[in-house]
Amino acid sequence: MSIANNNLYGQQNWSAFLTRVSGRRWVVLAVVMLTLIGGAFAIVQPWSGCRSDWTDASRIELPSSAGDVMLDGKPFRVGGHALLDDMPRIVDTPLERLRYQMRGERHPLGITASISAPSRMTLGEPVFTCFRVTRDGAAWASRPTTHGVQQLSDGDPPGAQPRANNDAWRMASATDGPEWQAGDRIDLELWARVNGRHYIFVVPPFELMKGR
């Protein structure tokens, strides 16, 4: 009788153990799926970094993808461009492989911009606060990453002769944009804060291309 009870007790414990393990597996699977779905949603619906209260911003039409402009009486050069990312992907982890299998090969939109001036003092600390691109009524906006200020003389050795031209510049970039088609015609705006003032630089419409 006691042997039968022990067997029954052991079977109950084993069933409970299997139930707990199975439940944990479902929890892990649910977390993985939520991560993948959240990542896909972030790509389809990227967070917009363009503020709606920039009514004081000066709107400046650029002559091409880059152009010379006068801001507060000082010379600057501003430019920007967008490409569909055609860079091969390196997939290292099982999660990245699963994401790649679910999404397939991707060519998201990427945007780069720059602003330069004849000197670091003139340039100051400009910041690109928003990139906004439109195509046939569809719009995508993102807050870019603004990189550090650079200058031509940064790589000169100690004691080098001062440069006659010593331009300084700052670049910004945004990635993981929409997967539009090569050849689509788009409009691009570069929102920036330069020496305390707000500007929206407008790049003339151009056709999307793939690039690396």
C-alpha positions as CSV (number, residue, x, y, z in Angstrom):
1,M,0.0,0.0,0.0
2,S,2.8,2.4,0.9
3,I,4.6,1.5,-2.4
4,A,1.5,2.4,-4.4
5,N,1.2,5.7,-2.5
6,N,4.8,6.5,-3.1
7,N,4.4,5.8,-6.8
8,L,1.3,7.9,-7.0
9,Y,3.1,10.7,-5.1
10,G,6.1,10.5,-7.4
11,Q,3.9,10.7,-10.5
12,Q,2.1,13.8,-9.1
13,N,5.4,15.5,-8.4
14,W,6.8,14.6,-11.9
15,S,3.6,16.0,-13.5
16,A,3.8,19.2,-11.5
17,F,7.5,19.5,-12.5
18,L,6.6,19.1,-16.2
19,T,3.9,21.6,-15.9
20,R,6.3,24.2,-14.4
21,V,8.9,23.6,-17.1
22,S,6.3,23.8,-19.9
23,G,5.0,27.0,-18.4
24,R,8.4,28.5,-18.2
25,R,9.0,27.6,-21.9
26,W,5.8,29.4,-22.9
27,V,6.9,32.5,-20.9
28,V,10.3,32.5,-22.6
29,L,8.6,32.1,-26.0
30,A,6.2,34.9,-25.3
31,V,9.0,37.2,-24.3
32,V,10.9,36.4,-27.5
33,M,7.8,37.0,-29.7
34,L,7.0,40.3,-28.0
35,T,10.6,41.4,-28.5
36,L,10.5,40.6,-32.2
37,I,7.1,42.2,-32.7
38,G,8.1,45.3,-30.8
39,G,11.3,45.6,-32.9
40,A,9.3,45.2,-36.1
41,F,6.7,47.8,-34.9
42,A,9.5,50.2,-34.0
43,I,10.8,50.0,-37.6
44,V,7.4,50.4,-39.2
45,Q,6.3,53.1,-36.8
46,P,9.5,55.0,-35.8
47,W,9.4,57.6,-33.0
48,S,9.1,61.1,-34.4
49,G,11.5,63.7,-33.1
50,C,10.1,66.7,-34.9
51,R,8.7,69.3,-32.6
52,S,5.4,70.9,-33.4
53,D,6.3,74.3,-31.8
54,W,9.0,75.4,-34.2
55,T,6.9,78.3,-35.5
56,D,9.9,80.6,-35.0
57,A,12.1,78.5,-37.3
58,S,13.4,80.1,-40.5
59,R,12.8,78.0,-43.5
60,I,15.7,78.0,-46.0
61,E,15.5,76.3,-49.4
62,L,18.8,74.8,-50.4
63,P,19.8,75.0,-54.1
64,S,20.8,71.3,-54.2
65,S,21.7,68.5,-51.8
66,A,24.2,71.1,-50.3
67,G,24.4,74.8,-50.4
68,D,26.0,77.9,-48.9
69,V,23.8,79.9,-46.6
70,M,24.2,83.0,-44.5
71,L,23.0,82.6,-40.9
72,D,23.0,85.8,-38.7
73,G,25.4,87.3,-41.2
74,K,27.9,84.4,-41.0
75,P,28.7,81.9,-43.8
76,F,27.8,78.3,-43.4
77,R,27.4,75.3,-45.7
78,V,24.5,72.8,-45.1
79,G,23.7,69.6,-46.9
80,G,21.9,66.3,-46.5
81,H,21.0,63.2,-48.4
82,A,19.0,59.9,-48.0
83,L,19.8,56.4,-49.3
84,L,18.3,53.0,-49.0
85,D,20.8,50.9,-46.9
86,D,22.3,48.2,-49.1
87,M,25.0,47.1,-46.6
88,P,25.2,43.3,-46.0
89,R,24.1,42.3,-42.6
90,I,26.3,40.3,-40.1
91,V,24.0,38.0,-38.1
92,D,25.7,36.8,-34.9
93,T,23.1,35.6,-32.4
94,P,20.2,33.2,-32.6
95,L,17.8,36.1,-31.9
96,E,19.3,38.1,-34.8
97,R,19.0,35.1,-37.1
98,L,15.3,34.6,-36.1
99,R,14.6,38.3,-36.7
100,Y,16.3,38.2,-40.1
101,Q,14.3,35.1,-41.1
102,M,11.0,36.8,-40.0
103,R,11.7,40.1,-41.7
104,G,13.8,39.0,-44.7
105,E,16.3,41.2,-46.4
106,R,15.8,44.8,-45.5
107,H,16.8,48.1,-47.1
108,P,15.7,50.8,-44.7
109,L,16.1,54.5,-45.4
110,G,19.1,56.3,-43.9
111,I,19.7,60.0,-43.8
112,T,23.0,61.9,-43.3
113,A,23.5,65.7,-42.9
114,S,26.3,68.1,-42.2
115,I,26.8,71.8,-41.4
116,S,30.2,73.5,-41.8
117,A,31.7,77.0,-41.3
118,P,35.1,78.6,-41.9
119,S,36.2,78.2,-38.2
120,R,35.2,76.3,-35.1
121,M,34.3,79.6,-33.4
122,T,31.8,80.5,-36.3
123,L,30.4,77.0,-36.3
124,G,29.7,76.9,-32.6
125,E,27.7,73.8,-31.4
126,P,25.0,73.3,-34.0
127,V,22.6,70.4,-33.4
128,F,20.3,68.6,-35.9
129,T,17.1,68.0,-34.0
130,C,15.0,66.3,-36.7
131,F,15.1,64.8,-40.1
132,R,11.7,64.7,-41.9
133,V,11.1,63.0,-45.3
134,T,7.9,62.7,-47.3
135,R,6.9,60.6,-50.3
136,D,3.4,60.8,-52.0
137,G,1.8,61.9,-48.8
138,A,3.6,59.4,-46.5
139,A,5.9,61.0,-44.0
140,W,8.7,59.7,-41.7
141,A,10.5,61.7,-39.1
142,S,13.3,60.8,-36.7
143,R,15.6,62.5,-34.2
144,P,19.1,62.0,-35.6
145,T,22.3,61.4,-33.8
146,T,24.5,64.5,-34.0
147,H,28.2,63.7,-33.9
148,G,31.1,65.7,-32.5
149,V,32.5,68.9,-34.1
150,Q,35.6,68.2,-36.3
151,Q,38.1,70.6,-37.9
152,L,40.6,70.2,-40.7
153,S,43.5,70.9,-38.3
154,D,42.5,68.1,-35.9
155,G,44.9,65.7,-37.4
156,D,47.9,68.1,-37.7
157,P,51.0,67.2,-35.7
158,P,52.2,69.6,-32.9
159,G,54.0,72.6,-34.3
160,A,52.4,72.4,-37.7
161,Q,51.9,75.6,-39.6
162,P,48.5,77.1,-39.1
163,R,46.1,76.4,-42.1
164,A,44.9,79.2,-44.2
165,N,41.6,77.4,-44.5
166,N,40.6,75.5,-41.4
167,D,36.9,74.6,-41.9
168,A,35.0,73.1,-39.0
169,W,31.9,70.8,-39.4
170,R,29.4,68.7,-37.6
171,M,27.5,65.7,-39.0
172,A,24.4,63.8,-38.0
173,S,22.7,60.6,-39.1
174,A,19.5,58.7,-38.7
175,T,18.8,55.0,-39.7
176,D,16.1,52.4,-39.8
177,G,13.7,54.5,-41.8
178,P,10.9,53.1,-44.0
179,E,11.6,50.6,-46.8
180,W,10.6,52.7,-49.8
181,Q,11.5,51.7,-53.3
182,A,14.6,52.8,-55.2
183,G,13.5,55.5,-57.7
184,D,10.8,56.9,-55.4
185,R,10.9,60.7,-55.4
186,I,11.1,62.2,-51.9
187,D,11.4,65.5,-50.1
188,L,13.8,66.0,-47.2
189,E,13.9,68.6,-44.4
190,L,16.8,69.1,-42.0
191,W,15.8,70.8,-38.7
192,A,18.7,72.3,-36.8
193,R,19.5,74.7,-33.9
194,V,22.4,76.9,-34.8
195,N,23.8,79.4,-32.3
196,G,20.5,79.5,-30.5
197,R,18.2,79.9,-33.6
198,H,16.0,77.4,-35.2
199,Y,16.2,76.6,-38.9
200,I,14.5,74.2,-41.3
201,F,16.7,73.5,-44.3
202,V,14.8,72.1,-47.3
203,V,16.6,69.8,-49.8
204,P,15.1,69.9,-53.3
205,P,13.1,66.7,-54.3
206,F,15.3,63.8,-55.4
207,E,15.1,60.1,-56.3
208,L,16.0,57.4,-53.8
209,M,18.9,55.2,-54.5
210,K,20.5,52.2,-52.8
211,G,23.9,52.8,-51.2
212,R,26.4,51.7,-48.5
